[in-house]
Amino acid sequence: MLLSIFWVLAACSRDVIATTAADNRFITPPPPSSDGHVGEYEVGDVQAISWTTTTDVFNITIWQRDLSQGTKTSGGNIFAKIHANDAITNFSWVVQPYDFDLSLSPVFFLSLDSPSTVQFLSSDFNITQPSSSSSSSSSSSSTPLTSSDPSSASTDNTSTSGLTSTGKIALGLGVGVGVPLISLLGILAYFQSRNAEKQYMSAAGMPPPPQYQYANQFPQPPIFQSRAPSELPPKAQMQAHSQMHPARASIRIPELPGDNYI
């Protein structure tokens, strides 16, 4: 009876352990394997790190493994899940060695750690520097091709400088000759247009336009001579004048008031 109970408990324990291992493991990089396969990541690459776990709060830590010494050194956390309700199962990691020296050991692995203990590990992987062949090929492709013949290079320089000096001379001649020539052509065109206008008017029988002279053409204003004031004629003389000129007799000339008029 006791033996039967022991076998039942052992079977249940195996199922619990298998279930725990399946629910808590790295997906990328894969969990440790018995075949000893080691992945390889290049510095600067972007690698997806993914996992499955039942732990709510945890850190992911990078480790360097020294195979010659049989030791491992922690490089600190590269990811942290601090909120239990966050459903995060992956992140993008830029591959880098941090403060580790790759010449000592290029072998690394990851661990998912809860606040109390290490939950599980990833398989080992190598971190390598970018290959020098790709760098050299890219730099050589960007380098412009040059001629190795010094005579051809000197010929190109000479021809370039000759063209430059010729251009300067042509520019100077164009400025010195072109401006006076344009002015002369403008004057000739003006006189030619005036002669053509005169010929057209004479052929059509039209008189030439008058030539206006503005000097001394305005009339002189009249000159008035001032006269000294004179007294009015006496009344008897004015009556005799009205008898000689009856037509003007109807015109009554008022008398000036006397001295006694107030």
C-alpha positions as CSV (number, residue, x, y, z in Angstrom):
1,M,0.0,0.0,0.0
2,L,2.7,2.4,0.9
3,L,4.7,1.5,-2.2
4,S,1.6,2.3,-4.4
5,I,1.3,5.7,-2.8
6,F,5.0,6.4,-3.4
7,W,4.7,5.6,-7.1
8,V,1.7,7.9,-7.4
9,L,3.5,10.8,-5.8
10,A,6.5,10.3,-7.9
11,A,4.4,10.3,-11.1
12,C,2.7,13.5,-10.0
13,S,6.1,15.1,-9.2
14,R,7.4,14.3,-12.7
15,D,4.3,15.8,-14.3
16,V,4.7,19.0,-12.2
17,I,8.4,19.3,-13.1
18,A,7.7,18.7,-16.8
19,T,4.9,21.3,-16.8
20,T,7.1,23.8,-15.0
21,A,10.0,23.3,-17.5
22,A,7.6,23.7,-20.4
23,D,6.1,26.9,-19.0
24,N,9.4,28.5,-18.0
25,R,12.0,28.6,-20.7
26,F,13.7,30.8,-23.3
27,I,12.5,30.5,-26.9
28,T,15.2,32.8,-28.5
29,P,18.0,32.0,-27.8
30,P,16.8,28.4,-27.3
31,P,17.1,26.7,-24.0
32,P,20.2,24.6,-23.3
33,S,20.5,21.5,-25.4
34,S,22.5,18.3,-25.2
35,D,24.0,18.6,-28.6
36,G,26.2,21.6,-27.6
37,H,25.0,23.8,-30.5
38,V,26.1,27.4,-30.0
39,G,24.5,30.3,-31.9
40,E,26.5,33.3,-33.1
41,Y,25.4,37.0,-33.0
42,E,27.4,39.9,-34.6
43,V,27.9,43.2,-32.8
44,G,25.3,45.7,-34.0
45,D,22.7,43.2,-35.0
46,V,19.2,43.4,-33.7
47,Q,18.2,40.1,-32.1
48,A,14.7,39.2,-30.8
49,I,14.8,37.8,-27.3
50,S,11.6,35.8,-26.4
51,W,10.5,33.5,-23.6
52,T,7.6,31.9,-21.8
53,T,7.3,32.0,-18.0
54,T,4.8,32.0,-15.2
55,T,6.8,34.6,-13.2
56,D,5.2,38.0,-13.0
57,V,8.2,40.1,-12.2
58,F,11.7,39.3,-13.4
59,N,15.0,40.5,-14.9
60,I,17.0,39.1,-17.8
61,T,20.7,39.1,-17.2
62,I,23.6,38.6,-19.6
63,W,26.6,36.4,-18.6
64,Q,30.1,35.8,-20.0
65,R,31.4,32.3,-19.7
66,D,35.1,31.7,-19.4
67,L,35.6,28.2,-20.7
68,S,39.3,28.1,-19.8
69,Q,38.7,29.0,-16.2
70,G,35.3,27.4,-15.9
71,T,33.8,30.6,-14.5
72,K,30.9,32.9,-15.4
73,T,30.6,36.7,-14.9
74,S,27.4,38.7,-14.8
75,G,27.1,41.8,-17.0
76,G,23.9,43.1,-15.4
77,N,20.4,43.3,-16.6
78,I,19.5,43.9,-20.2
79,F,15.7,43.8,-19.6
80,A,13.3,44.2,-16.6
81,K,9.6,43.4,-16.1
82,I,8.5,45.4,-13.1
83,H,4.7,45.3,-13.5
84,A,2.9,42.0,-12.9
85,N,0.0,42.9,-15.2
86,D,2.2,43.6,-18.3
87,A,1.9,40.8,-20.8
88,I,5.4,41.0,-22.3
89,T,7.1,37.9,-23.8
90,N,9.8,39.4,-26.0
91,F,12.0,42.5,-26.7
92,S,14.5,43.6,-29.4
93,W,18.1,43.5,-28.2
94,V,21.0,45.3,-30.0
95,V,23.8,42.8,-29.8
96,Q,26.8,44.3,-27.8
97,P,29.5,43.0,-25.4
98,Y,29.0,45.9,-22.9
99,D,32.1,46.1,-20.7
100,F,33.3,42.5,-21.5
101,D,36.5,41.8,-23.4
102,L,35.7,39.5,-26.4
103,S,39.4,38.5,-26.7
104,L,39.1,36.7,-23.3
105,S,35.9,34.8,-24.2
106,P,33.2,35.4,-26.8
107,V,30.8,32.9,-25.2
108,F,27.7,34.3,-23.5
109,F,24.3,33.2,-22.2
110,L,21.1,34.7,-20.6
111,S,19.3,34.0,-17.4
112,L,15.7,35.0,-16.4
113,D,15.8,35.8,-12.7
114,S,13.0,36.4,-10.3
115,P,13.6,38.5,-7.2
116,S,14.2,35.4,-5.2
117,T,16.1,33.0,-7.5
118,V,17.2,32.2,-11.0
119,Q,14.4,30.6,-12.9
120,F,16.0,29.3,-16.1
121,L,18.9,29.8,-18.6
122,S,19.4,30.1,-22.3
123,S,21.9,28.1,-24.4
124,D,25.3,29.6,-25.0
125,F,26.0,31.9,-28.0
126,N,29.0,33.7,-29.3
127,I,29.3,37.5,-29.8
128,T,31.6,38.4,-32.6
129,Q,32.9,41.6,-34.2
130,P,31.8,42.6,-37.7
131,S,33.9,40.8,-40.3
132,S,36.7,42.9,-41.8
133,S,36.1,41.7,-45.3
134,S,32.6,43.3,-45.5
135,S,34.1,46.6,-44.1
136,S,37.0,46.6,-46.6
137,S,34.7,45.8,-49.5
138,S,32.3,48.6,-48.7
139,S,35.2,51.1,-48.3
140,S,36.8,50.0,-51.5
141,S,33.5,50.3,-53.4
142,S,33.1,53.8,-52.2
143,T,36.7,54.9,-53.2
144,P,36.7,56.7,-56.6
145,L,38.9,55.3,-59.3
146,T,42.0,57.5,-60.2
147,S,44.4,57.3,-63.0
148,S,48.0,56.0,-62.3
149,D,49.5,57.9,-65.2
150,P,51.0,61.2,-64.0
151,S,51.3,62.6,-67.5
152,S,47.6,62.3,-68.1
153,A,46.9,64.0,-64.7
154,S,49.2,66.9,-65.6
155,T,47.5,67.2,-69.0
156,D,44.1,67.4,-67.4
157,N,45.3,70.0,-65.0
158,T,46.9,72.0,-67.8
159,S,43.8,71.9,-70.0
160,T,41.6,72.9,-67.1
161,S,43.8,75.9,-66.2
162,G,44.0,76.9,-69.9
163,L,40.3,76.9,-70.3
164,T,40.0,79.0,-67.1
165,S,42.4,81.7,-68.4
166,T,40.7,81.7,-71.8
167,G,37.4,82.2,-70.2
168,K,38.7,85.1,-68.2
169,I,40.1,86.8,-71.3
170,A,36.8,86.3,-73.2
171,L,34.8,87.7,-70.4
172,G,37.0,90.9,-70.2
173,L,36.8,91.4,-74.0
174,G,33.0,91.0,-73.9
175,V,32.6,93.6,-71.2
176,G,35.0,96.1,-72.8
177,V,33.6,95.8,-76.4
178,G,30.0,94.8,-75.9
179,V,28.9,97.8,-73.8
180,P,30.1,100.6,-76.2
181,L,28.8,98.6,-79.2
182,I,25.3,98.3,-77.7
183,S,25.3,102.0,-76.9
184,L,26.3,102.9,-80.5
185,L,23.7,100.6,-82.0
186,G,21.0,102.3,-79.8
187,I,22.0,105.8,-81.1
188,L,22.0,104.6,-84.7
189,A,18.6,103.0,-84.3
190,Y,17.2,106.3,-82.9
191,F,18.4,108.4,-85.8
192,Q,17.2,105.8,-88.3
193,S,13.7,105.8,-86.9
194,R,13.5,109.6,-87.1
195,N,14.6,109.6,-90.8
196,A,12.1,106.9,-91.6
197,E,9.3,108.9,-90.0
198,K,10.3,112.1,-92.0
199,Q,10.3,110.1,-95.2
200,Y,6.9,108.6,-94.5
201,M,5.4,112.0,-93.8
202,S,6.8,113.6,-96.9
203,A,5.6,110.7,-99.1
204,A,2.1,111.0,-97.6
205,G,2.0,114.8,-98.2
206,M,1.8,115.6,-94.5
207,P,3.6,118.7,-93.3
208,P,6.5,118.2,-91.0
209,P,5.8,118.7,-87.4
210,P,6.1,122.3,-86.3
211,Q,9.2,123.4,-84.6
212,Y,8.1,125.2,-81.4
213,Q,10.1,128.1,-80.1
214,Y,9.0,129.1,-76.7
215,A,11.2,132.2,-76.2
216,N,9.4,135.6,-76.4
217,Q,6.1,134.1,-77.8
218,F,3.8,135.3,-75.1
219,P,2.1,138.8,-75.5
220,Q,3.3,141.6,-73.3
221,P,0.8,142.8,-70.7
222,P,-0.8,146.3,-71.3
223,I,0.9,149.2,-69.6
224,F,-1.6,151.5,-67.7
225,Q,-0.7,155.1,-67.1
226,S,-1.8,156.6,-63.8
227,R,-3.6,160.0,-63.8
228,A,-3.7,162.6,-61.1
229,P,-7.1,162.9,-59.4
230,S,-9.4,165.8,-60.7
231,E,-12.4,167.5,-59.2
232,L,-15.9,167.2,-60.6
233,P,-17.1,170.1,-62.8
234,P,-19.5,172.6,-61.2
235,K,-23.3,172.1,-61.4
236,A,-23.9,174.9,-64.0
237,Q,-21.4,173.4,-66.4
238,M,-22.9,169.9,-66.0
239,Q,-26.4,171.4,-66.8
240,A,-25.1,173.0,-70.0
241,H,-23.5,169.7,-70.9
242,S,-26.8,167.9,-70.5
243,Q,-28.6,170.5,-72.7
244,M,-26.0,169.9,-75.4
245,H,-26.5,166.1,-75.0
246,P,-30.2,165.4,-74.3
247,A,-29.7,161.7,-74.5
248,R,-27.6,161.8,-71.5
249,A,-29.9,164.2,-69.6
250,S,-31.8,161.3,-68.2
251,I,-28.7,160.3,-66.3
252,R,-28.9,161.9,-62.9
253,I,-25.7,162.5,-61.2
254,P,-26.1,162.8,-57.5
255,E,-24.8,165.7,-55.7
256,L,-22.2,165.6,-53.1
257,P,-23.5,166.4,-49.6
258,G,-22.9,169.8,-48.3
259,D,-20.9,170.7,-45.3
260,N,-24.1,171.1,-43.3
261,Y,-25.2,167.5,-44.1
262,I,-25.2,165.2,-41.1
